[in-house]
Amino acid sequence: MFKIQEIREIIKLVDSSSIDEFVYEVDGAKVKLKKNNVVVTETVAPKKEVVAPVVQQSAPAEAPVVTPAPAKEEAPAPAAAAPSVNDPSLHKIVSPMVGTFYQAPNPDSPAYVKVGDKVGDETIVCIVEAMKLFNEIEAEVQGEIVEILVKDGDLVEYGQPLFLVKAE
């Protein structure tokens, strides 16, 4: 079985190298690391058809025909400013390891916390699964969850912010 310090050293070595995938197996224990998994998505906006009004003249008109100008689209109202990861007044709950983020203990259960929930020092806020081990992550601060920064099932890195908390 691997010691946590050995795993951390392997992660640092792989992170500082140019390799994208690393597998290490000893006595039935296996460590598999992948990095630089970039997913590029392309969103194509549908084209808007512009229909100009048709003006028919059957006889010569004495006054010029005025066509109405197309209506201007109003800009959407600016959304309320979202909390920033760089806001020094907010506490960040970070991932203590590389793994998969889960908001609930199992798919049928509700999330441990949601935006607006009050948390205490020992409140479990999520699970990070690493090598088939499910590690419960505690808030380690008293306050209110302001933002959840990752989605359920996302891969997270060591030290990556998971939640923003307005500390009390």
Secondary structure in CASP SS format (residue, H / E / C, confidence):
PFRMAT SS
TARGET T0000
AUTHOR 0000-0000-0000
METHOD secondary structure of the structure
MODEL  1
M C 1.00
F C 1.00
K C 1.00
I H 1.00
Q H 1.00
E H 1.00
I H 1.00
R H 1.00
E H 1.00
I H 1.00
I H 1.00
K H 1.00
L H 1.00
V H 1.00
D H 1.00
S H 1.00
S C 1.00
S C 1.00
I C 1.00
D C 1.00
E E 1.00
F E 1.00
V E 1.00
Y E 1.00
E E 1.00
V E 1.00
D C 1.00
G C 1.00
A E 1.00
K E 1.00
V E 1.00
K E 1.00
L E 1.00
K E 1.00
K C 1.00
N C 1.00
N C 1.00
V C 1.00
V C 1.00
V C 1.00
T C 1.00
E C 1.00
T C 1.00
V C 1.00
A C 1.00
P C 1.00
K C 1.00
K C 1.00
E C 1.00
V C 1.00
V C 1.00
A C 1.00
P C 1.00
V C 1.00
V C 1.00
Q C 1.00
Q C 1.00
S C 1.00
A C 1.00
P C 1.00
A C 1.00
E C 1.00
A C 1.00
P C 1.00
V C 1.00
V C 1.00
T C 1.00
P C 1.00
A C 1.00
P C 1.00
A C 1.00
K C 1.00
E C 1.00
E C 1.00
A C 1.00
P C 1.00
A C 1.00
P C 1.00
A C 1.00
A C 1.00
A C 1.00
A C 1.00
P C 1.00
S C 1.00
V C 1.00
N C 1.00
D C 1.00
P C 1.00
S C 1.00
L E 1.00
H E 1.00
K E 1.00
I E 1.00
V E 1.00
S C 1.00
P C 1.00
M C 1.00
V C 1.00
G E 1.00
T E 1.00
F E 1.00
Y E 1.00
Q C 1.00
A C 1.00
P C 1.00
N C 1.00
P C 1.00
D C 1.00
S C 1.00
P C 1.00
A C 1.00
Y C 1.00
V C 1.00
K C 1.00
V C 1.00
G C 1.00
D C 1.00
K E 1.00
V E 1.00
G C 1.00
D C 1.00
E C 1.00
T C 1.00
I E 1.00
V E 1.00
C E 1.00
I E 1.00
V E 1.00
E E 1.00
A E 1.00
M C 1.00
K C 1.00
L E 1.00
F E 1.00
N E 1.00
E E 1.00
I E 1.00
E E 1.00
A C 1.00
E C 1.00
V C 1.00
Q C 1.00
G E 1.00
E E 1.00
I E 1.00
V E 1.00
E E 1.00
I E 1.00
L C 1.00
V C 1.00
K C 1.00
D C 1.00
G C 1.00
D C 1.00
L E 1.00
V E 1.00
E C 1.00
Y C 1.00
G C 1.00
Q C 1.00
P E 1.00
L E 1.00
F E 1.00
L E 1.00
V E 1.00
K E 1.00
A E 1.00
E C 1.00
END
